Amino acid sequence: MKLFKLGFALGAMILGSTGVFAQDTLRLNFNEAVDLGLKANLDYQIQENNMNVLKIEKQSALLSHLPTVGINSNLGQLKGQQSQLVEDQIVVTNVTNKTVSANLNVNMPIFNSGRRILDTQSANLAYLAGEKGIERAKQLVIFDVARRYLQVLLDQELLRIAKENLENQNEVLRQIDGFVDAGLRTVSDLYNQQAEVARLESVKVDAEIALENDIWLFAEYLQLEVGTIPVLEAVDTGSGTREFQDYELLELIEIAEINRSDKAQALLLKTSYKKDMQALKAMYYPRVSAFYNYNTYYTSLVEESFNKQFWDLYPQNVIGIGINIPIFTNFQTRLNVARAKAVYKNQILQEKSTDRKVFQEVKLAHQNYQAAVRKEFNSQVQVKAATEAKNAIQERFRLGLSNFVDLSTANQQFVASQADQAQAIYTLYFQDVLMRYALGTLSLD
């Protein structure tokens, strides 16, 4: 009875641990992995937060064309001596004076050398540049997720090949064992095959370790919960490949110049910084503004009621035009212009650097893409030839016309061709992703 209870408890623990493991796996397709990557990527999240600031700056610049309105109000009480003019004589009395004052100010810029217009244009350009930056940051996340996603799938394929090869060689080992018992093969062939099986066991272990490492690295990139293992859906490695096979380099560069969001961002920022510099230069010139003030007052020293004083006796309306002529500002305007000019010149350099970067990335992607296409085709020929050679050597070995060295060599070449083909297929698929990233057309569609 005790043994039964112990066995039941152990069984429950095993089932429980199996349930926990199942909960620690997370099935993901590529789009879901990208969504998690966007949420986990620090740079992308920072740019999204900055977009909120740029949006408000754009709204603020647009509203700067409207008047500014403010209301001030003061409440006070004065206790002590106070002088008053009574019948041509100054009379000093000890009084308590309660006062209420209010002021409404309206200010409207009329002329400031186009600064408001320049600020509005600059803020709008900066916002558009921010949108381009977000777009490129998203493409970078898609690219990074694709690279890690495909590496895990490749590791799974290489592990499958290693397991399949190990099973095949175990079957060969059983056949050789039978041949040795029948006197058709020497014991050395049996030992050699045992060594080959042991080597393939190590190959399988290496493939398992590589897969596990890449899965955990991918989980860390997605910032999954500790212990959560992503289970990835396979992708159609034949879709979309060879699309850019017939494109010339100049055609690809033209596509990149149209679609690269970082290139558009650099141009927008350059124009925005130029507007900022021009807006600061406007501070050298006079500024004209219109203003309107409404003031009113109440004092307890006057016998009239609050409403009578506040709304009838003391209100004042002032309307006018103000002119501000800068004469000497301690070089503050000049300093601000110098800083803005430096930012503008630096952005010109950044734009040129981005242009060179686009050209280099497209050229490199084009070269690697063409190489991947050739390798994928060659791997097909390699697998076909290695398969025929392996089948022929196996038949000759079975008939006793070939030795173990030939059999082992043919098998190793066959396995290597399978691994090379898997590598070539996933490399070509990845080069297609890389090409779209270099051209600025990478998306989830």
C-alpha positions in Angstrom: 0.0 0.0 0.0 2.8 2.4 0.9 4.6 1.5 -2.4 1.3 2.3 -4.2 1.0 5.7 -2.6 4.7 6.4 -3.3 4.2 5.5 -6.9 1.1 7.6 -7.2 2.9 10.6 -5.7 5.8 10.2 -8.1 3.4 9.9 -11.0 1.6 13.1 -9.9 4.9 14.9 -9.7 5.9 13.8 -13.2 2.6 14.9 -14.6 2.8 18.2 -12.8 6.3 18.9 -14.0 5.2 18.0 -17.6 2.3 20.5 -17.3 4.7 23.2 -16.1 7.0 22.6 -19.0 4.1 22.8 -21.4 3.2 26.2 -19.9 6.8 27.4 -20.4 6.6 26.9 -24.2 5.2 29.7 -26.4 4.2 29.0 -30.0 5.1 31.9 -32.2 4.8 32.6 -35.9 7.0 35.3 -37.5 4.6 38.1 -37.2 4.0 37.4 -33.5 7.7 37.3 -32.9 8.1 40.7 -34.6 5.3 42.2 -32.4 7.1 40.9 -29.3 10.4 42.3 -30.7 8.9 45.7 -31.2 7.6 45.8 -27.6 11.0 44.7 -26.3 13.3 46.8 -28.4 14.6 49.7 -26.4 15.6 52.0 -29.4 12.2 51.5 -31.0 10.3 52.4 -27.8 12.5 55.4 -27.2 11.7 56.7 -30.7 8.0 56.2 -30.2 8.2 58.2 -27.0 10.1 60.9 -28.8 7.4 61.0 -31.4 5.0 62.2 -28.7 7.2 65.1 -28.0 7.6 66.0 -31.7 3.8 65.9 -32.1 3.3 68.3 -29.3 6.1 70.6 -30.6 4.3 70.6 -34.0 1.0 71.6 -32.4 2.8 74.3 -30.3 4.4 75.8 -33.3 1.1 75.9 -35.2 -0.7 77.5 -32.2 2.0 80.1 -31.9 0.2 82.0 -34.7 -2.6 82.7 -32.3 -2.7 85.4 -29.5 -1.5 84.5 -26.0 -4.0 85.2 -23.3 -3.5 85.4 -19.6 -5.4 86.5 -16.4 -3.8 87.8 -13.2 -5.6 88.5 -10.0 -4.4 89.6 -6.6 -6.1 89.7 -3.2 -4.5 91.7 -0.4 -5.1 93.3 3.0 -3.2 96.3 4.4 -3.2 97.2 8.1 -1.6 100.3 9.4 -1.3 104.0 8.9 -2.4 105.4 5.6 -2.4 109.0 4.3 -5.3 110.5 2.5 -5.9 114.0 1.0 -9.0 115.5 2.7 -9.9 119.2 1.9 -6.4 120.1 0.8 -4.9 118.5 3.9 -3.1 115.2 4.3 -4.8 113.1 7.0 -3.0 110.1 8.4 -5.3 107.4 9.8 -4.9 103.9 11.1 -7.0 101.7 8.8 -7.4 98.2 7.3 -7.6 98.2 3.5 -8.8 95.2 1.7 -8.0 95.1 -2.1 -8.8 93.0 -5.1 -7.2 93.6 -8.5 -7.5 91.7 -11.8 -5.8 92.0 -15.1 -6.5 90.4 -18.5 -3.6 90.4 -21.0 -3.8 89.6 -24.7 -0.6 89.7 -26.9 -0.5 89.1 -30.6 2.8 89.0 -32.6 2.4 91.0 -35.8 5.9 91.0 -37.3 8.9 88.9 -36.3 10.8 88.5 -39.6 9.0 85.2 -40.4 10.1 83.4 -37.2 6.7 81.9 -36.5 6.4 80.6 -40.0 9.9 79.1 -39.9 9.3 77.5 -36.5 6.1 75.9 -37.8 7.8 74.6 -40.9 10.8 73.2 -38.9 8.5 71.5 -36.4 6.5 69.9 -39.2 9.7 68.7 -40.9 11.0 67.3 -37.6 7.8 65.4 -37.1 8.0 63.9 -40.6 11.6 62.9 -39.9 10.5 61.2 -36.7 8.0 59.2 -38.6 10.7 58.1 -41.0 12.9 57.2 -38.1 10.2 55.0 -36.6 9.7 53.3 -39.9 13.4 52.5 -40.2 13.6 51.4 -36.6 10.7 49.0 -37.2 12.5 47.6 -40.3 15.6 47.0 -38.2 13.6 45.1 -35.6 12.0 43.0 -38.4 15.5 42.3 -39.8 16.9 41.3 -36.4 13.9 39.0 -35.6 14.2 37.4 -39.1 17.9 36.7 -38.6 17.4 35.0 -35.3 14.2 33.3 -36.3 15.8 31.8 -39.4 18.9 30.7 -37.4 16.7 28.7 -35.0 14.9 27.1 -38.0 18.2 26.2 -39.6 19.4 24.7 -36.4 16.3 22.6 -36.2 16.9 21.4 -39.8 20.5 20.6 -39.1 19.5 18.6 -36.0 16.9 16.7 -38.0 19.6 15.8 -40.6 22.0 14.7 -37.8 19.3 12.5 -36.2 18.3 11.0 -39.5 21.9 10.3 -40.4 22.5 8.7 -37.0 19.5 6.4 -37.4 20.8 5.4 -40.9 24.2 4.6 -39.6 22.8 2.6 -36.7 21.0 0.6 -39.3 24.2 0.1 -41.2 25.9 -1.0 -38.0 23.3 -3.7 -37.5 23.8 -4.8 -41.1 27.6 -5.0 -40.7 27.1 -6.9 -37.4 25.1 -9.5 -39.3 27.7 -9.6 -42.1 30.4 -10.2 -39.5 28.4 -13.1 -38.0 27.9 -14.5 -41.4 31.7 -14.2 -42.2 31.1 -11.7 -45.0 32.8 -8.8 -43.3 35.8 -8.4 -41.0 35.6 -7.3 -37.4 37.5 -4.2 -38.3 34.6 -3.0 -40.4 32.3 -3.4 -37.4 34.7 -1.4 -35.2 35.0 1.3 -37.8 31.2 1.6 -38.0 30.9 1.7 -34.3 33.4 4.6 -34.2 31.4 6.4 -37.0 28.2 6.0 -35.0 29.9 7.4 -31.9 31.1 10.4 -33.9 27.6 11.0 -35.2 26.3 10.9 -31.7 28.7 13.8 -30.9 27.5 15.6 -34.0 23.9 15.3 -32.9 24.8 16.6 -29.4 26.6 19.6 -31.0 23.5 20.3 -33.1 21.3 20.1 -30.0 23.5 22.5 -28.1 23.6 25.0 -31.0 19.8 24.9 -31.3 19.3 25.3 -27.5 21.7 28.3 -27.4 20.1 30.0 -30.3 16.6 29.5 -28.9 17.6 31.0 -25.6 19.3 33.9 -27.3 16.1 34.5 -29.3 14.0 34.3 -26.1 16.3 36.8 -24.5 16.0 39.2 -27.5 12.2 39.0 -27.3 12.5 39.4 -23.5 10.2 36.5 -22.8 9.6 35.5 -19.2 12.3 33.5 -17.5 12.0 29.8 -18.5 9.7 30.4 -21.5 10.9 28.6 -24.6 9.6 29.9 -28.0 8.4 27.2 -30.4 8.6 28.7 -33.9 6.4 27.9 -36.8 8.2 27.0 -40.0 8.4 29.5 -42.9 8.1 28.8 -46.6 11.7 29.2 -47.6 10.7 29.1 -51.3 8.5 32.1 -51.2 9.9 35.4 -52.4 13.3 34.1 -53.2 15.1 34.9 -56.5 12.9 38.0 -56.9 15.9 40.2 -57.2 18.0 37.8 -59.2 17.7 39.7 -62.5 18.1 43.3 -61.1 21.2 45.3 -61.9 23.0 47.2 -59.1 21.9 50.6 -60.5 18.3 49.6 -60.5 18.5 48.5 -56.9 20.2 51.7 -55.9 17.4 53.7 -57.5 14.8 51.6 -55.5 16.7 52.3 -52.3 16.9 56.0 -52.9 13.2 56.1 -53.2 12.3 53.8 -50.3 15.1 54.1 -47.7 13.4 55.9 -44.8 16.7 56.8 -43.1 17.8 58.6 -46.2 14.5 60.6 -46.3 14.9 61.2 -42.5 18.4 62.7 -43.1 17.0 65.1 -45.8 14.1 66.2 -43.6 16.3 66.8 -40.6 18.7 68.9 -42.7 15.8 71.1 -44.0 14.4 71.3 -40.5 17.7 72.4 -39.0 18.1 75.0 -41.7 14.7 76.5 -40.8 15.8 76.6 -37.1 18.9 78.5 -38.0 16.9 81.0 -40.1 14.3 81.4 -37.3 17.1 82.3 -34.9 18.6 84.8 -37.3 15.2 86.6 -37.2 16.0 87.6 -33.7 18.5 90.2 -35.1 15.6 92.2 -36.4 12.9 94.3 -34.7 9.7 92.6 -33.6 6.3 94.2 -33.6 3.3 93.0 -31.5 -0.2 94.2 -30.6 -1.5 94.0 -27.1 -4.7 94.5 -25.1 -4.9 94.9 -21.3 -8.1 95.0 -19.2 -7.5 96.1 -15.6 -9.9 96.6 -12.7 -9.7 97.2 -8.9 -11.6 97.2 -5.6 -10.7 98.8 -2.3 -12.5 98.6 1.0 -11.6 102.3 1.7 -14.2 103.4 -0.8 -17.8 103.1 0.3 -19.1 101.9 -3.0 -19.9 98.2 -3.3 -17.6 95.6 -4.8 -19.6 95.2 -8.0 -19.8 99.0 -8.4 -16.0 99.5 -8.0 -14.9 96.3 -9.8 -17.2 96.6 -12.9 -18.1 100.2 -13.2 -15.7 102.7 -11.5 -12.1 101.3 -12.0 -12.0 99.2 -15.1 -9.4 100.3 -17.7 -9.0 99.1 -21.3 -5.5 99.6 -22.9 -4.8 98.7 -26.5 -1.6 99.4 -28.3 1.4 98.2 -30.4 4.8 97.3 -29.0 8.1 97.4 -30.8 11.2 95.5 -29.6 14.4 96.6 -31.2 17.4 94.4 -30.3 20.5 96.6 -29.8 22.9 94.6 -27.6 22.0 91.2 -26.2 25.4 90.1 -24.9 25.9 88.0 -28.1 23.2 85.6 -27.0 21.5 85.7 -30.3 24.8 85.3 -32.1 25.6 82.3 -29.9 22.2 80.7 -30.6 22.7 81.2 -34.4 26.2 79.7 -34.2 24.9 76.6 -32.4 22.1 76.1 -34.9 24.5 76.6 -37.8 26.8 73.9 -36.4 23.8 71.5 -36.0 22.8 72.2 -39.6 26.4 71.6 -41.0 26.7 68.4 -39.0 23.4 67.2 -40.5 24.8 67.8 -44.0 27.7 65.6 -43.1 25.3 63.0 -41.7 23.2 63.1 -44.9 26.3 62.4 -47.0 27.3 59.6 -44.7 23.8 58.1 -45.0 24.0 58.3 -48.8 27.3 56.4 -48.8 25.9 53.8 -46.3 22.9 53.2 -48.6 25.1 52.6 -51.6 27.4 50.3 -49.7 24.6 48.3 -48.1 22.8 47.8 -51.4 26.0 46.8 -53.2 26.9 44.3 -50.5 23.4 42.9 -50.4 23.4 42.5 -54.2 26.7 40.6 -54.2 25.6 38.3 -51.4 22.3 37.7 -53.0 23.8 36.6 -56.3 26.2 34.4 -54.4 23.4 32.8 -52.4 21.4 32.1 -55.6 24.4 30.3 -57.1 25.1 28.4 -53.9 21.5 27.2 -53.6 21.6 25.9 -57.2 24.9 24.2 -56.6 23.7 22.6 -53.4 20.8 20.9 -55.4 23.4 19.4 -57.8 25.6 18.4 -54.9 22.8 16.6 -53.0 21.6 14.8 -56.1 25.2 13.6 -57.0 25.9 12.6 -53.3 22.7 10.6 -53.1 23.5 8.7 -56.3 27.1 8.0 -55.0 25.9 6.9 -51.6 23.3 4.5 -53.0 25.9 3.0 -55.4 28.6 2.6 -52.7 26.0 1.0 -50.3 25.1 -1.5 -53.0 28.7 -2.3 -53.8 29.5 -2.6 -50.1 26.5 -5.0 -49.6 27.9 -7.2 -52.5 31.4 -7.1 -51.0 32.8 -5.1 -53.9 33.7 -2.0 -51.8 35.4 -1.4 -48.5 34.3 0.5 -45.4 36.4 3.6 -46.2 34.4 4.1 -49.4 31.1 3.7 -47.6 32.1 6.1 -44.8 33.3 8.7 -47.3 30.2 8.5 -49.4 28.0 8.8 -46.3 29.9 11.8 -45.0 29.7 13.5 -48.4 26.0 12.9 -48.5 25.4 14.3 -45.0 27.6 17.3 -45.8 25.6 17.9 -49.0 22.3 17.9 -47.0 23.7 20.3 -44.5 25.1 22.5 -47.3 21.7 22.5 -49.0 19.8 23.5 -45.8 22.4 26.2 -45.2 22.0 27.4 -48.8 18.2 27.5 -48.7 18.0 29.5 -45.5 20.9 31.7 -46.6 19.0 32.6 -49.8 15.8 33.3 -47.8 17.7 35.5 -45.4 19.5 37.3 -48.3 16.1 38.1 -49.7 15.2 39.6 -46.3 18.5 41.4 -46.2 18.0 42.8 -49.7 14.5 44.2 -48.7 16.1 45.8 -45.6 18.8 47.4 -47.7 16.3 48.7 -50.2 14.0 50.0 -47.5 11.0 47.9 -48.5 11.1 45.3 -45.7 7.7 44.9 -44.0 5.4 42.2 -42.6 3.2 42.1 -45.7 
